[in-house]
Amino acid sequence: MPVPDHARMKKLFRSCASLLLLLAAVTACSGRNDAELLASPQAGDLYAGELSHFAAFEHKGEAYGLMKVVAVTEGSVTVVTDSSAWPNRAGANNDLLGDQSGVKWDAQNTVRIARAELPALYEEDRIFGVRRPEAGQ
């Protein structure tokens, strides 16, 4: 089996480095967009988060899912949680990026969050994704 020459290895290394830089840039843009949305919340915004941090659940351990902003005041946001939850963040992220038409919101139990706490909750990964659905969605 022939050993790759130096030029091929260098090209492969540059390709991998470029891909990693692109991935880092996309992640940074997403985080910046999330921070902007958290700074100016609107009713209808969706947050992927650790639901077990915000509300009690029947099962033990962490529960992840969606929260929907239903009211915004100068000092707080009020959210309702998805009536179901995931045992890991991936499920919540997939729900955030997907279609929420099948989500059943637990409108009986609201959670009030101080707006000043939103950035810290994001830094702590209690909220780890934000989406503002377009009109009509």
C-alpha positions as a Markdown table, in Angstrom:
| # | Residue | x | y | z |
|---|---|---|---|---|
| 1 | Met | 0.0 | 0.0 | 0.0 |
| 2 | Pro | 1.6 | 3.3 | -1.0 |
| 3 | Val | 2.2 | 5.9 | 1.6 |
| 4 | Pro | 0.6 | 9.3 | 0.9 |
| 5 | Asp | 3.1 | 11.9 | 0.0 |
| 6 | His | 3.7 | 15.1 | 1.9 |
| 7 | Ala | 1.6 | 17.3 | -0.4 |
| 8 | Arg | -1.5 | 15.1 | -0.1 |
| 9 | Met | -1.2 | 15.0 | 3.7 |
| 10 | Lys | -0.8 | 18.8 | 3.8 |
| 11 | Lys | -3.9 | 19.2 | 1.6 |
| 12 | Leu | -5.9 | 16.8 | 3.8 |
| 13 | Phe | -4.8 | 18.6 | 6.9 |
| 14 | Arg | -5.9 | 22.0 | 5.4 |
| 15 | Ser | -9.3 | 20.6 | 4.5 |
| 16 | Cys | -9.8 | 19.3 | 8.0 |
| 17 | Ala | -8.7 | 22.6 | 9.5 |
| 18 | Ser | -11.1 | 24.5 | 7.2 |
| 19 | Leu | -14.0 | 22.3 | 8.1 |
| 20 | Leu | -13.3 | 22.8 | 11.8 |
| 21 | Leu | -13.1 | 26.5 | 11.4 |
| 22 | Leu | -16.4 | 26.5 | 9.5 |
| 23 | Leu | -18.0 | 24.4 | 12.2 |
| 24 | Ala | -16.8 | 26.8 | 14.9 |
| 25 | Ala | -18.1 | 29.8 | 13.0 |
| 26 | Val | -21.5 | 28.3 | 12.6 |
| 27 | Thr | -21.7 | 27.4 | 16.3 |
| 28 | Ala | -20.6 | 31.0 | 17.3 |
| 29 | Cys | -23.2 | 32.5 | 15.0 |
| 30 | Ser | -25.9 | 30.3 | 16.5 |
| 31 | Gly | -24.9 | 31.3 | 20.0 |
| 32 | Arg | -24.8 | 35.0 | 19.1 |
| 33 | Asn | -28.3 | 34.7 | 17.6 |
| 34 | Asp | -29.6 | 32.9 | 20.7 |
| 35 | Ala | -28.2 | 35.6 | 22.9 |
| 36 | Glu | -29.9 | 38.3 | 20.8 |
| 37 | Leu | -33.3 | 36.5 | 21.0 |
| 38 | Leu | -32.9 | 36.1 | 24.7 |
| 39 | Ala | -32.2 | 39.8 | 25.1 |
| 40 | Ser | -35.4 | 40.7 | 23.3 |
| 41 | Pro | -37.9 | 37.9 | 24.1 |
| 42 | Gln | -41.3 | 37.8 | 22.4 |
| 43 | Ala | -44.4 | 35.7 | 22.9 |
| 44 | Gly | -44.1 | 32.6 | 20.8 |
| 45 | Asp | -40.3 | 32.2 | 21.2 |
| 46 | Leu | -39.3 | 28.6 | 21.8 |
| 47 | Tyr | -36.5 | 27.6 | 24.2 |
| 48 | Ala | -34.9 | 24.1 | 24.3 |
| 49 | Gly | -33.9 | 23.5 | 27.9 |
| 50 | Glu | -33.5 | 21.3 | 30.9 |
| 51 | Leu | -37.1 | 21.2 | 31.9 |
| 52 | Ser | -36.3 | 19.5 | 35.2 |
| 53 | His | -34.5 | 22.7 | 36.3 |
| 54 | Phe | -37.7 | 24.7 | 35.8 |
| 55 | Ala | -40.5 | 22.3 | 36.8 |
| 56 | Ala | -41.0 | 19.1 | 38.8 |
| 57 | Phe | -41.3 | 15.8 | 36.8 |
| 58 | Glu | -42.5 | 12.4 | 37.9 |
| 59 | His | -39.4 | 10.5 | 36.8 |
| 60 | Lys | -36.0 | 10.8 | 38.4 |
| 61 | Gly | -33.1 | 12.4 | 36.6 |
| 62 | Glu | -32.9 | 15.2 | 34.1 |
| 63 | Ala | -35.7 | 16.0 | 31.6 |
| 64 | Tyr | -35.2 | 18.0 | 28.5 |
| 65 | Gly | -37.7 | 19.6 | 26.1 |
| 66 | Leu | -39.3 | 22.7 | 24.8 |
| 67 | Met | -40.6 | 25.8 | 26.6 |
| 68 | Lys | -42.8 | 28.4 | 24.8 |
| 69 | Val | -42.9 | 32.0 | 25.8 |
| 70 | Val | -46.5 | 33.0 | 26.4 |
| 71 | Ala | -46.0 | 36.4 | 28.0 |
| 72 | Val | -43.3 | 39.0 | 28.3 |
| 73 | Thr | -43.1 | 41.9 | 30.7 |
| 74 | Glu | -40.3 | 44.4 | 31.4 |
| 75 | Gly | -38.9 | 42.1 | 34.1 |
| 76 | Ser | -39.8 | 38.6 | 33.2 |
| 77 | Val | -40.9 | 36.0 | 30.7 |
| 78 | Thr | -43.6 | 33.4 | 31.3 |
| 79 | Val | -43.3 | 30.1 | 29.6 |
| 80 | Val | -45.2 | 26.8 | 29.3 |
| 81 | Thr | -43.5 | 23.5 | 29.0 |
| 82 | Asp | -43.9 | 20.7 | 26.5 |
| 83 | Ser | -46.1 | 18.0 | 28.2 |
| 84 | Ser | -43.5 | 15.4 | 27.3 |
| 85 | Ala | -39.7 | 15.3 | 27.8 |
| 86 | Trp | -36.5 | 13.6 | 26.6 |
| 87 | Pro | -33.8 | 12.0 | 28.7 |
| 88 | Asn | -31.1 | 13.9 | 26.7 |
| 89 | Arg | -30.5 | 17.3 | 25.1 |
| 90 | Ala | -30.5 | 15.8 | 21.5 |
| 91 | Gly | -34.3 | 15.2 | 21.6 |
| 92 | Ala | -35.0 | 18.7 | 22.7 |
| 93 | Asn | -32.7 | 20.2 | 20.0 |
| 94 | Asn | -34.4 | 18.0 | 17.4 |
| 95 | Asp | -37.9 | 19.2 | 18.5 |
| 96 | Leu | -36.7 | 22.9 | 18.5 |
| 97 | Leu | -35.6 | 22.6 | 14.9 |
| 98 | Gly | -38.5 | 20.5 | 13.8 |
| 99 | Asp | -42.3 | 21.0 | 13.4 |
| 100 | Gln | -44.0 | 21.8 | 16.7 |
| 101 | Ser | -47.6 | 21.2 | 15.4 |
| 102 | Gly | -47.8 | 18.0 | 17.4 |
| 103 | Val | -46.4 | 19.5 | 20.7 |
| 104 | Lys | -48.9 | 19.5 | 23.5 |
| 105 | Trp | -48.1 | 22.5 | 25.8 |
| 106 | Asp | -48.9 | 22.2 | 29.5 |
| 107 | Ala | -50.8 | 25.4 | 29.7 |
| 108 | Gln | -52.0 | 24.6 | 33.3 |
| 109 | Asn | -48.5 | 25.1 | 34.7 |
| 110 | Thr | -46.6 | 28.3 | 33.8 |
| 111 | Val | -43.1 | 29.1 | 34.8 |
| 112 | Arg | -42.0 | 32.7 | 35.3 |
| 113 | Ile | -38.3 | 33.5 | 34.6 |
| 114 | Ala | -36.7 | 36.8 | 35.3 |
| 115 | Arg | -35.4 | 38.4 | 32.1 |
| 116 | Ala | -32.1 | 39.3 | 33.9 |
| 117 | Glu | -31.5 | 35.5 | 34.5 |
| 118 | Leu | -31.9 | 34.4 | 30.9 |
| 119 | Pro | -28.2 | 35.0 | 29.9 |
| 120 | Ala | -27.0 | 33.1 | 32.9 |
| 121 | Leu | -29.4 | 30.2 | 32.2 |
| 122 | Tyr | -28.0 | 30.0 | 28.7 |
| 123 | Glu | -24.4 | 30.0 | 30.0 |
| 124 | Glu | -25.3 | 27.2 | 32.4 |
| 125 | Asp | -26.9 | 25.2 | 29.6 |
| 126 | Arg | -30.3 | 25.3 | 31.3 |
| 127 | Ile | -31.5 | 26.9 | 28.1 |
| 128 | Phe | -29.4 | 25.7 | 25.2 |
| 129 | Gly | -31.4 | 26.6 | 22.1 |
| 130 | Val | -33.6 | 29.5 | 21.1 |
| 131 | Arg | -35.9 | 29.8 | 18.1 |
| 132 | Arg | -38.3 | 32.5 | 17.0 |
| 133 | Pro | -40.8 | 30.9 | 14.7 |
| 134 | Glu | -41.7 | 32.9 | 11.6 |
| 135 | Ala | -45.2 | 34.3 | 11.3 |
| 136 | Gly | -47.6 | 31.7 | 10.2 |
| 137 | Gln | -45.7 | 28.8 | 11.8 |
